Structures are given as structure tokens and as C-alpha cells.
Amino acid sequence: MRKIVPLILAALITLPGLWLKLSGAHLAPPPAALISGLAILGASFLLLWACDVAQMDIPQTLALAVVALIAVLPEYAVDMYFTWQAGKHPESDYAHYAIANMTGANRLLIGVAWSAIAGLHWFKTRRRVILDVEQRTEVLFLGLATAYAFLIPIKGSLAWYDSIVFLALYAWYIRLASQRPCQECELEGPAELIGALPKTRRRQATVALFLFAAGVILASAELFSENLVASGKVFGINEFLLVQWLAPIASEAPEFIVAIMFVLRGQAATAMGSLLSSKLNQWTLLVGMIPPVYGISSGTFEHPLPLGPFQLHEIFLTAAQSLMAVALLASLALGPGAALLLFGLFAGQLLSPYVVEGLNLPELPWGNGTDGLHQLFSAVYVVLFLVIAWLKRQEMWELRLGASVEQRIV
């Protein structure tokens, strides 16, 4: 009985959010955000249990990739909405919001989620998070996607041919992940209950959990983000800031909760693998979907999504952070020092504009306000990458083995 209670509770707290979406009822922003947020929370736990059970039938990494894909559906829903509106209303700020949401989500994932996983595991065990050798493949593909991402601010556009590269990288990664052998897994709680079912019923229940959780997230994501933004506006918070940070916080909640649960159960490598897969997912599939959605909405693929200097600098900063993260993970380990570095730099680039404004400090000579400070942090990330890459040059060189090792496995 105790194994089924959490499953029932998780499903029940999704129902008010579904009702709010399907009924079209209008509530004040704060309660609407709370109800839809709880729905996403419940769906997150359903995803966790579905992932556990799925590992009985498919490779663990592929299961994590599927969870990552479903868990970032809120991010897709919000970002694709902004992108679609940008195509319909090119004179609006929707294109800026699409880039803000995408870059904010990517930087939150590394700066906060990765750091939290490594920090929580350290406090729990006094050990670093050690990734499996096969997860070198994820680090390799993240590095490849990051290297290509630098071309976007260099050439000043995010075009349809960029989508081909990003989507091809993701498809290649999924192909390799799907060929890994299944592993023995220990199930607990609701997952153990589902895993004990006959094979056919187990698979049906797992698919049902995945589909239901995905449906809840899709139904609640936009509602949650919009009401979160509306709630924040009451306090006079900048709209661009809300789109870049508060909306991604809402949409990142499922994958972060899944990862935290893995760590608390002593599966730090699985937790980090989940977040690594999520980052790779966002940095390839999410970015790669923006040009085609914009092209379909605008009715032409001749003109890429309009990006100004500020948006290009945001993309460069996001790529620079990802580049340093790849260097840190080259040794397939993430300790407290690396976690503090990732979080410290993230907090610095987030808070420094307000510190400069509050203290009336002079502007930087190469840029004003947030833009200038973000360029400075981009340079810091790149310099640190060069230093770390040199110190870990052997591990960086060994990353190239990721895909070849996968091929030998099969």
C-alpha cells in the first residue's frame, strides 16, 4: 500500500492544473501559478518512476535521454510560443524573448542545477560526483554542440542550416545511446510496484506514465510561466528579466527535481547524467527547433530570426559557460570546487549589473550595463576554459574517444 500512495498523490496534484487549463477558468496570477506549478511537480515524480522502470527494457542512457526530452517540454512550449509569435509579429520583442528564455534555461541548468547536484552529493558523502566512462559520449557531444554554437554570434544569425547541424548532432547522440546494452537496476517505491507487473503490462504502464506526465507538463507550462510573469510584474520586475529567468525556473523544475531525487537515493552519477543529457538536449534540439518554427510562422525561411547585438552577446555568454563546463567534466568528475566555480560565475553574471547600478560604479569601456558585464564574464569563462583545458589536456584529448567507444560496444 505504501508503494502506491506516492503514485496516487503525484497524480492527484496534477489534476487541478489540468482542470485549470482545460476549463479555461481565470484565476488571479499567484494562485494560478501555484496550481499549475504543483501539476508540474507531480508530473516530475511520475517521470522519475517511469524512468526507473524504463531502464528494465531500454539502455539507461536512452531512458535518461527520453526523460530529459519530456522534462524539458515546458521549456520547448514556452520558447516555441515566443518563436512562433516572433514570426507572426516581427516588429515585436518576441524574438528577444525567445533568445532570453533559451539562454536563461541553458545557463540555469549548468550554473544552478549542476552545482546543486555536486554540492548535495559532497555534503552527503564527502565525495565528488563520478560519471560513468560511457558518459564521455555526452560530454563529447556537448563540446561539439558548444563549438558550433559560437558560430551563431560570430556570423550574427541563427538560420535554418544551423538547425540541420544541431538536430543532426542530437540524432547521432540518441542513436549511440540507444545501442547501449540494458543494465540491471534496483527499483524502489512506486517504480518497484510497476516493475513487478508482467512484461506487457509493465511496458504499457511505463508508456502511460510518460505520456500522462508529458501531457500535464505541456498543459501546465505556458499557464505556469505566464502567471509567474504576471505575478512578478506586480512587483515591478523587468519583463525581459522575467522571461529569461523566472519562466525557465518554472520549466526547469521537473528535470531538477528528478535529478535531486536520484542524488538523495545515492545515484549521483545517474542524476548528473540526467542533467548532462538535458543540457545536451537544450543545446541541440531546443536551439535547433527555433529556426524552423520561426520560418513556418513567418512563411519564409529566407530571413533568420532577427537578433540584435545584445541577444548575440547572450548567446556567446551561454556558449562560453558551456565551454568551461565541458572542460570541467573532461575528467568525468565534478567536485565541490568546480560546483562553486560554476555557481559563483553564474551568480556573478546575474547579480553584477544590479551591484554596479546600486553602487553607481562607472560603465565598462567596451559596453554599457548588463551587456558590457556579460561580455566581461564571457571572457572570464573562455580564459578559464583555456586554463582548465590545459591542466586537463589528457582528459580533453580522450573525449574524442566517446563516439568510437560507443561504436565498439555494439
ABEGO torsion letter per residue (X at the ends): XAAAAAAAAAAAAAAAAAAAAAAGBBBBAAAAAAAAAAAAAAAAAAAAAAAAAAAAABBAAAAAAAAAAAAAAAAAAAAAAAAAAAAABAABAAAAAAAAAAAAAAAAAAAAAAAAAAAAAAAAAGBBBBBBAAAAAAAAAAAAAAAAAAAAAAAGBBBAAAAAAAAAAAAAAAAAAAABBBBBBBBBEAAAAAAABBAAAAAAAAAAAAAAAAAAAAAAAAAAAAAAAAAAAAAGBBAAAAAAAAAAAAAAAAAAAAAAAAAAAGBAAAAAAAAAAAAAAAAAAAAAAAAAAAAAAAGBAABBBBBBAAAAAAAAAAAAAAAAAAAAAAAGBBBAAAAAAAAAAAAAAAAAAAAAAAAGBBBBAABBEAAAAAAAAAAAAAAAAAAAAAAAAAAAAAAAAAAAAAAAAX
